Amino acid sequence: MPRRKEPRNTARARHLRSKMSLPEVLLWRHLRREPGGIKFRRQHSIGDYFLDFYVANLRLAIEVDGKAHDMGDQPEHDEARSALLHCEGIEVVRVAATEVLRSPKDVAETLVRYCQSK
């Protein structure tokens, strides 16, 4: 995967930030202030992929998965994407959108503790 940012990726990332899903928005409210000293990025591009959230110094991607991720060929697509990111040295953590909707604060705190344990 290319490491340099291409203009189209930057523009698309900006667009995706403005169109975040409700679970992503709710989670971002808790992650944006660098809880526990951890800097989370949102809609971060890696090659042709855009990660919901990313912690660069840990090479950790956090994906918020809604119902669509269980339908059709999406599970296979997600698995292939995770495998490709893994080959790049990036760990992928998947969080159910329903969990974020239930308690975004709890999910954020769990993610922070996970990052602190790395």
Steps between C-alpha positions, in 0.01 A plus 500: 500500500631845418596709802475846348175692514347569166282809452196287415540306825518818706189641334314171540603473866363851560177401330473182708559698821199715414286190432587286802236258626324570830704238690824649360392852601407388852830316544701790357354731766685291758819432303570844356651650815784245514378306804784341694744690280406288197459681169219354293458599138171463316445394139873451459615377159742211460552428133155470345333431835344742744504392861223617731756575773875454513769524769818560301761431767339162576417422136148421617187534287158512663204418280139559606290230335129542443246250364631536146822328603304178557331497159590362159870478426587773753636257765744356243594850386563607861710189566711558189546867590605409856746244366651757263533754781654232721764441231580871527548460876167655593279330756124530442250515786134474405229655715130434449302816422228376736751503788600857418136607484432330835791672678755699301678600822551136604629407154739797501628410847553138392693615192718732709580221747582270208735758351666560836566128535699491174 
